[in-house]
Amino acid sequence: MANTETWLAKAQIGRDALEQSIPRHLIAGISNLPGDDQRNVLHFPEERGVLTPEELDMTSQTVDGLLQRYRTGRWTAEAVTLAFLKRATIGQQLLNFAVEFLADPALEAARSLDEKYRQTGALVGPLHGVPISVKEHIGMKGRICNAGFVCNTDSIPEEDAHIVQLLKKAGAVLHVRTNQPQSIMHLDCNNNITGMTLNPHDRRLSPGGSSGGEGASVAFRCSVLGVGTDIGGSIRGPAAFCSVYGFKPTALRNPGHGLAGIFGGQESVHGCVGPLGQCLGDLIRFQKAVLDQEPWETEPSLMPLGWRDVTLSPPSLTVGIMLDDGLVQPHPPITRALLAAEQKLQAAGIKSVRWQPYQHAEGWDIVKQLYFADGAIRLRSALESSGEPMLPLTEHVLSFASPTDLTVLDNWKLNSRRDKYRMEYQALMKSQGVDVILCPTYVGVGALQGQPKYWAYTAVWNILDYPAVVFPSGLCADKTTDAFNSDYQPRSAEDEREWKAYDPELFDSLPISVQLVGRHCRDEEVLQAAKIVEEAIRKGAKDI
């Protein structure tokens, strides 16, 4: 095993790569950054005048907003990229969300887009000039890809990940790579290389994980879109904690070739690549831009299923409302938001029914064993090879693993249980006529750094392989309305741990997000349903 000096030296490689990439000259004149005692820094650029009015306008846009202004010639991709790089550099000082800035190649790409537009009068692609941040373990040619492990700071891919290739072809400008936790298996965002990413809503809190750098980036508007990955909640958790929009597609729709990590070759529960964005329209733009390029022609493991334009009408939709998974009781703000949503849907003439969770204990038991069918040998070996210390949340996820690797027969049995569970869940949704399920994303609106531990509100949908989208409910936690119930009788030690984690003062005023889940391969439908649901529940949300 390597000694402390060795792992620190390897970790320094990653730290140096970050430090050398930060374009500090862009914020050379800014000296009034808030101190550590300022918890909420979300609107710092607007409140302190550190960006020009035009830069604020640029960095407030959605994908469609940017494209419209490019078409009219109002802005260039170079000017927009500079504005986002400046805002991201400020964000890095406050949130530590980045692993590497890509300022020079991003500006070069933006200038090339501007030149092509001047020559042709046409945008290069559906994401022309859109600044997009990318989670670090999504490989980029010639750049360190550590995947949250110190031992990998000398691992450099020879080609871009497939998703990166497609985004570049669509005209996107990739300007910053974002942080992830050790092992990429935390619902938090901390590692021994670049450290802890903070939540812009309250810097005492976790941004979620494992795509926590993306959650912070998109929330602070360091990027218009972010690219995350999700095998148990890693897009949806950060979207909820940071109050942005996030989408976990059905597995094997978006390309996954070129991702680093410990799950290569694991086929029992697939992770997936997906977007975080400023609105539902951004998520749809991303999905369409990727799938319209027919990625299965290059990556044959993918389903040959392109983007489908679908139309849903509110009267045709039936929404199941799941208040609780039957295992761990959500905190009062989450329950209030779901009850308010139920009321709003009914007022809008949208049919809703109470959804009773079907054997979520079974789903969670299956998925947590399949995560580490190898007995976590790869994870432990990655830590031991450098000698880096195991972080507490890595220890927590290792509690999911068997002490030894599963036999082939044991793995097959779990796969059979998985398939049976999928059949039964699908049949139940069909028999009750439920199109989508509105439910919690996490037990609470947030968690202190190092504390997010409950996976089942997201991971069960991974084992079912259902698409899911997270979006803000329009409501915020209220310490008076959402009082702590000291008389609550926990169902289990896990339930007790999570209930005691609720602090009305700590979480007061934080935005409440919800999760909408659809059936397997109904990605387009769940995104369209989310538009209908969001419009209904956000209308007059503050009145409830």
C-alpha positions in Angstrom: 0.0 0.0 0.0 1.3 3.5 -0.9 2.1 5.9 2.0 0.5 9.3 2.7 3.3 11.2 0.9 2.6 9.2 -2.2 -1.1 9.7 -2.4 -0.8 13.4 -1.6 1.7 13.8 -4.4 -0.7 12.1 -6.8 -3.6 14.2 -5.6 -1.6 17.3 -6.2 -1.4 16.5 -9.9 -5.2 17.0 -10.1 -5.1 20.1 -7.9 -2.4 21.6 -10.0 -4.4 20.9 -13.2 -7.3 22.8 -11.7 -5.3 25.7 -10.4 -3.4 26.2 -13.7 -6.6 26.1 -15.7 -8.6 28.8 -13.8 -8.8 32.0 -15.9 -8.3 34.3 -13.0 -7.5 37.3 -15.2 -11.2 37.4 -16.0 -12.0 38.4 -12.4 -8.8 40.4 -11.7 -10.7 43.5 -10.6 -13.1 41.7 -8.3 -12.2 42.0 -4.7 -15.5 41.9 -2.8 -16.2 38.2 -2.7 -18.4 37.2 0.2 -16.8 35.7 3.3 -17.3 32.2 4.5 -20.0 33.4 6.9 -22.3 34.3 4.0 -24.4 31.2 3.4 -26.5 32.0 0.4 -24.4 33.2 -2.5 -26.8 32.3 -5.3 -27.4 35.8 -6.5 -24.0 37.3 -5.6 -23.2 38.3 -9.3 -26.5 40.3 -9.5 -26.2 41.8 -6.0 -22.5 42.9 -6.1 -22.2 44.3 -9.6 -19.3 42.0 -10.5 -20.7 41.3 -14.0 -21.9 43.9 -16.5 -25.6 44.1 -17.3 -25.0 42.4 -20.6 -23.0 39.6 -19.0 -25.9 39.1 -16.5 -28.3 39.0 -19.3 -26.2 36.4 -21.2 -25.8 34.2 -18.2 -29.5 34.3 -17.4 -30.5 32.7 -20.7 -32.0 29.3 -21.5 -30.9 27.4 -24.5 -33.7 28.9 -26.6 -32.9 32.4 -25.4 -29.3 32.1 -26.5 -30.2 30.6 -29.9 -32.7 33.4 -30.6 -30.0 36.1 -29.9 -27.5 34.3 -32.0 -29.9 34.2 -34.9 -30.5 38.0 -34.7 -26.8 38.7 -34.5 -27.2 40.4 -31.1 -24.5 38.3 -29.5 -21.6 36.2 -30.6 -20.7 32.8 -29.2 -17.3 34.2 -28.1 -18.9 37.0 -26.0 -21.3 34.6 -24.4 -18.6 32.1 -23.7 -16.5 34.8 -22.0 -19.4 35.8 -19.9 -20.0 32.3 -18.7 -16.3 31.7 -18.1 -16.2 34.9 -16.0 -19.3 33.8 -14.0 -17.9 30.3 -13.6 -14.6 31.6 -12.3 -16.5 33.6 -9.6 -18.5 30.5 -8.9 -15.4 28.5 -8.4 -14.1 30.9 -5.7 -17.4 30.5 -3.8 -18.4 26.9 -4.5 -15.4 24.8 -5.5 -17.5 23.1 -8.2 -14.9 22.7 -10.9 -12.1 20.2 -11.7 -10.8 21.9 -14.8 -11.5 25.0 -16.8 -11.4 24.7 -20.6 -11.1 28.4 -21.4 -8.7 28.3 -24.4 -10.4 25.5 -26.3 -13.8 26.9 -25.4 -13.0 30.3 -26.8 -11.4 28.8 -29.9 -14.6 26.7 -30.5 -16.8 29.8 -30.0 -14.8 31.8 -32.5 -15.0 29.0 -35.0 -18.8 29.0 -34.6 -19.0 32.7 -35.0 -16.9 32.5 -38.2 -19.1 29.8 -39.7 -22.2 31.8 -38.8 -20.8 34.9 -40.6 -20.0 32.8 -43.7 -23.3 30.9 -43.9 -25.9 32.8 -41.9 -26.9 29.5 -40.3 -26.3 28.1 -36.9 -24.0 25.1 -36.8 -26.3 22.9 -34.8 -29.1 22.8 -32.3 -26.8 23.7 -29.4 -24.8 26.3 -31.3 -22.7 28.4 -28.9 -24.4 26.9 -25.8 -21.9 26.8 -22.8 -22.1 23.3 -21.3 -20.3 22.0 -18.3 -19.4 18.3 -18.1 -18.9 16.0 -15.2 -15.2 15.0 -14.8 -15.5 11.2 -15.3 -17.0 11.8 -18.8 -13.7 11.4 -20.6 -12.1 14.2 -22.7 -9.1 13.5 -25.0 -5.8 14.5 -23.5 -7.2 15.5 -20.1 -7.0 13.8 -16.7 -10.0 11.6 -15.9 -9.7 10.6 -12.3 -13.3 9.5 -11.6 -13.0 10.6 -8.0 -9.9 8.4 -7.3 -6.4 9.7 -6.5 -4.9 6.7 -8.3 -6.3 7.9 -11.6 -4.7 11.4 -11.7 -2.4 10.0 -14.4 -5.2 8.5 -16.4 -5.6 10.4 -19.7 -8.1 9.2 -22.4 -7.0 9.1 -26.0 -10.4 10.2 -27.3 -13.5 12.1 -26.2 -16.4 10.2 -24.7 -19.1 9.6 -27.2 -21.5 12.1 -25.6 -18.7 14.8 -25.8 -18.3 14.1 -29.5 -22.0 14.5 -30.1 -22.3 17.7 -28.1 -19.4 19.3 -30.1 -21.0 18.2 -33.4 -24.3 19.9 -32.2 -22.4 23.2 -31.7 -22.0 23.2 -27.9 -19.1 25.0 -26.2 -17.7 22.8 -23.4 -16.0 25.3 -21.1 -15.6 23.6 -17.6 -15.4 20.1 -16.1 -17.1 19.6 -12.8 -16.5 17.8 -9.5 -17.7 14.5 -8.2 -17.2 12.4 -5.0 -14.7 9.7 -4.2 -15.9 6.5 -6.1 -18.7 8.5 -7.8 -21.1 6.7 -5.4 -22.0 9.4 -2.9 -25.2 11.5 -2.8 -22.7 14.2 -1.9 -19.7 15.8 -3.7 -16.3 15.4 -1.9 -13.1 13.7 -2.8 -9.4 13.7 -1.8 -8.3 15.6 -4.9 -10.3 18.8 -5.3 -12.3 18.6 -2.1 -15.9 19.5 -1.3 -18.3 21.3 -3.6 -20.7 23.6 -1.8 -24.4 24.4 -2.4 -25.0 28.0 -3.6 -28.3 28.2 -1.7 -26.5 27.5 1.6 -22.8 26.7 1.7 -23.2 24.6 4.8 -25.3 22.1 2.7 -24.4 19.4 0.2 -25.0 20.2 -3.5 -26.0 16.5 -3.8 -24.1 13.9 -5.7 -22.6 12.4 -7.5 -23.1 15.1 -10.1 -22.8 17.7 -7.4 -20.4 19.9 -9.4 -23.1 20.0 -12.1 -25.8 20.9 -9.7 -23.8 23.9 -8.3 -22.7 25.0 -11.8 -26.1 25.1 -13.3 -27.7 26.7 -10.2 -25.1 29.5 -10.1 -25.5 29.8 -13.9 -21.9 28.9 -14.6 -23.4 26.9 -17.5 -26.7 26.8 -19.4 -26.7 23.0 -19.4 -24.7 20.4 -17.5 -23.9 16.8 -18.3 -24.2 14.4 -15.4 -24.5 10.7 -14.9 -27.0 8.7 -12.8 -26.9 5.1 -11.5 -28.8 5.7 -8.2 -29.8 9.4 -8.2 -26.7 11.2 -9.2 -28.4 13.7 -11.6 -31.7 14.0 -9.7 -30.2 14.5 -6.2 -28.1 17.5 -7.3 -31.0 18.9 -9.3 -33.2 18.7 -6.2 -30.7 20.1 -3.7 -29.7 22.9 -6.0 -33.2 23.7 -7.3 -32.5 23.1 -11.0 -34.0 20.7 -13.6 -32.5 17.3 -14.1 -33.4 14.3 -16.2 -32.4 10.6 -15.9 -33.3 8.9 -19.2 -34.1 5.3 -19.7 -30.7 3.4 -19.7 -29.1 2.8 -23.1 -30.7 5.7 -24.9 -28.0 8.2 -24.4 -24.4 7.2 -25.2 -22.2 6.0 -22.4 -19.0 5.0 -24.1 -15.9 6.8 -22.7 -17.0 7.1 -19.1 -14.4 6.3 -16.4 -15.2 4.6 -13.1 -15.5 1.2 -11.3 -18.6 -0.1 -13.2 -17.2 -1.0 -16.6 -18.7 -4.3 -17.8 -21.3 -4.3 -15.0 -24.6 -5.1 -16.8 -27.1 -5.7 -14.1 -28.0 -2.0 -13.3 -27.0 0.5 -16.0 -26.0 4.0 -15.3 -26.9 6.7 -17.8 -25.8 10.1 -19.0 -28.3 12.9 -18.8 -28.7 16.7 -18.6 -29.2 19.3 -15.9 -30.6 22.6 -17.0 -32.4 25.9 -16.3 -35.9 24.7 -17.5 -37.7 21.6 -18.9 -37.1 23.0 -22.4 -33.4 22.8 -21.9 -33.6 19.2 -21.0 -35.7 18.5 -24.1 -33.2 20.4 -26.3 -30.4 18.3 -25.0 -32.1 15.0 -25.5 -33.2 15.9 -29.0 -29.8 17.2 -30.0 -28.2 13.9 -28.9 -30.7 11.4 -30.2 -31.2 13.0 -33.5 -27.6 12.1 -34.3 -28.5 8.4 -34.0 -25.8 7.5 -31.5 -26.6 3.8 -31.8 -24.9 3.7 -35.2 -21.6 4.3 -33.4 -22.4 2.6 -30.1 -24.4 -0.5 -30.9 -25.2 -1.3 -27.3 -27.7 1.6 -27.4 -31.4 1.2 -28.3 -32.0 2.4 -31.9 -34.6 4.8 -30.7 -34.4 8.4 -31.9 -36.2 11.4 -30.3 -40.0 11.2 -30.7 -42.0 14.4 -30.8 -45.1 13.6 -28.6 -48.1 15.6 -27.6 -50.0 15.1 -24.3 -53.2 16.8 -23.3 -53.9 17.4 -19.6 -57.2 15.5 -19.7 -55.5 12.4 -21.0 -52.9 12.3 -18.1 -53.2 10.4 -14.9 -50.7 11.2 -12.2 -50.0 8.9 -9.3 -49.1 10.8 -6.1 -46.6 8.9 -4.0 -46.2 10.6 -0.6 -43.9 8.0 0.9 -41.9 4.9 -0.1 -43.1 2.9 2.9 -39.6 2.8 4.3 -38.5 6.3 5.3 -40.9 9.1 6.0 -40.1 12.3 4.0 -39.6 15.5 6.0 -42.6 17.9 6.4 -41.7 20.3 3.5 -41.6 17.4 1.0 -45.0 16.1 2.1 -46.5 19.6 2.0 -45.3 20.1 -1.5 -46.7 16.9 -2.7 -50.1 17.5 -1.1 -50.2 21.0 -2.6 -49.3 19.5 -6.0 -52.2 17.0 -5.6 -54.6 19.9 -4.9 -53.3 22.0 -7.8 -53.6 19.1 -10.3 -57.2 18.5 -9.3 -58.0 22.2 -9.6 -56.5 22.1 -13.1 -58.7 19.2 -14.1 -55.8 16.7 -14.2 -56.6 13.3 -12.8 -54.5 12.2 -9.9 -54.7 9.1 -7.7 -52.7 8.1 -4.6 -50.0 5.7 -5.5 -49.1 3.1 -2.9 -45.4 2.2 -3.3 -45.1 -1.4 -4.6 -42.4 -3.3 -2.7 -39.8 -0.6 -2.7 -37.9 -2.5 0.0 -37.5 -5.3 -2.5 -36.4 -2.9 -5.2 -33.8 -1.3 -2.9 -32.6 -4.7 -1.7 -32.0 -5.8 -5.3 -30.2 -2.7 -6.5 -27.9 -2.2 -3.6 -26.6 -5.7 -4.0 -26.1 -5.4 -7.7 -24.1 -2.2 -7.4 -21.3 -4.2 -5.8 -21.7 -7.7 -7.2 -17.9 -7.8 -7.2 -17.8 -7.4 -3.4 -16.6 -3.8 -4.1 -13.2 -5.2 -5.1 -12.6 -2.5 -7.7 -13.5 0.3 -5.3 -11.3 -1.0 -2.6 -8.4 -1.7 -5.0 -8.6 1.8 -6.4 -8.3 3.3 -2.9 -5.5 0.9 -1.8 -3.4 1.4 -5.0 -2.8 5.1 -4.0 -3.2 4.8 -0.2 -5.8 7.6 -0.1 -8.1 7.5 2.9 -11.6 6.2 2.5 -14.2 9.0 3.1 -17.1 8.3 5.4 -19.7 8.2 2.7 -17.6 5.7 0.8 -17.7 3.6 3.9 -21.5 4.1 4.0 -22.0 2.8 0.4 -19.7 -0.2 1.1 -22.3 -1.3 3.6 -24.4 -2.1 0.6 -21.8 -4.6 -0.6 -21.4 -8.3 0.1 -18.2 -9.1 2.0 -17.1 -11.1 -1.0 -18.0 -11.0 -4.7 -21.3 -12.7 -5.7 -21.1 -16.0 -7.5 -22.4 -16.0 -11.1 -25.4 -17.9 -9.9 -26.2 -15.4 -7.2 -25.9 -12.5 -9.7 -28.3 -14.4 -12.1 -30.8 -14.8 -9.2 -30.7 -11.1 -8.5 -31.2 -10.4 -12.2 -34.2 -12.6 -12.2 -35.6 -10.9 -9.1 -35.0 -7.6 -10.9 -36.9 -8.7 -14.0 -39.8 -10.0 -12.0 -40.0 -6.7 -10.0 -40.0 -4.8 -13.3 -42.8 -6.9 -14.7 -45.0 -6.5 -11.6 -44.4 -2.8 -11.3 -45.3 -2.2 -14.9 -48.4 -4.3 -14.7 -49.5 -2.4 -11.6 -49.1 1.0 -13.3 -51.0 -0.2 -16.4 -53.8 -1.8 -14.3 -54.4 1.4 -12.4 -54.1 3.6 -15.5 -51.2 5.6 -14.0 -49.0 7.4 -16.6 -46.5 9.0 -14.3 -45.7 9.1 -10.6 -45.1 12.3 -8.7 -42.9 11.6 -5.6 -40.0 12.8 -3.4 -36.5 12.9 -4.8 -34.9 12.7 -1.4 -36.2 12.5 2.1 -35.7 16.2 2.7 -35.1 19.5 0.8 -31.4 19.2 1.5 -28.7 17.7 3.8 -25.6 18.9 5.6 -22.3 18.1 3.9 -21.3 14.5 4.4 -24.9 13.5 5.5 -26.9 12.5 2.4 -27.3 8.7 2.9 -30.8 7.6 1.8 -30.8 6.4 -1.8 -34.1 4.6 -2.2 -36.3 7.6 -3.4 -34.1 7.6 -6.5 -32.4 4.3 -6.8 -35.5 2.2 -7.0 -36.3 3.9 -10.3 -32.9 2.9 -11.6 -33.5 -0.8 -11.0 -36.9 -0.4 -12.7 -35.1 1.5 -15.5 -37.8 4.2 -15.5 -37.1 7.7 -16.8 -37.4 10.5 -14.2 -37.3 14.3 -14.2 -36.7 16.6 -11.2 -38.0 20.1 -11.1 -38.8 22.9 -8.5 -42.3 22.8 -7.0 -42.5 26.5 -6.6 -42.7 26.2 -2.8 -40.1 26.7 -0.2 -39.5 25.1 3.2 -41.0 27.1 6.1 -39.8 26.6 9.6 -43.2 27.5 11.1 -45.5 25.6 8.8 -43.1 22.6 8.5 -42.5 22.1 12.2 -40.6 19.1 13.5 -42.8 16.4 14.9 -41.1 15.1 18.0 -43.9 12.5 18.5 -43.1 10.7 15.2 -42.5 7.0 15.8 -39.8 5.8 13.4 -40.3 2.6 11.4 -36.6 1.6 11.6 -33.2 2.8 12.6 -32.7 4.3 9.1 -36.0 6.1 9.3 -35.0 7.5 12.8 -31.7 8.7 11.4 -33.3 10.6 8.6 -36.1 12.0 10.7 -33.6 13.3 13.3 -31.7 15.0 10.4 -34.6 17.4 9.9 -33.9 20.8 11.2 -36.6 23.4 10.4 -34.3 26.3 11.1 -31.5 24.9 8.9 -33.7 24.2 5.9 -36.0 27.3 6.2 -36.6 29.0 2.9 -34.9 26.3 0.8 -36.7 25.5 -2.5 -38.6 22.2 -2.6 -38.2 20.0 -5.6 -40.3 17.0 -6.7 -39.6 14.0 -9.0 -41.8 12.8 -11.8 -41.3 9.2 -13.0 -42.6 7.6 -16.2 -42.7 4.1 -17.6 -39.7 2.4 -19.3 -38.7 4.1 -22.6 -41.4 6.7 -22.2 -38.8 9.5 -21.9 -40.5 11.9 -24.2 -43.8 11.4 -22.5 -42.4 12.0 -19.0 -40.8 15.2 -20.1 -44.0 16.4 -21.7 -46.0 15.3 -18.6 -43.6 17.3 -16.5 -44.5 20.4 -18.5 -48.2 19.9 -17.8 -47.6 19.1 -14.1 -45.2 22.0 -13.6 -47.6 24.5 -15.1 -50.4 23.3 -12.9 -48.5 23.1 -9.6 -46.5 26.3 -10.1 -49.6 28.4 -10.8 -50.4 30.1 -7.5 -48.0 27.8 -5.6 -47.2 30.5 -3.1 -50.8 30.6 -2.1 -50.6 27.1 -0.6 
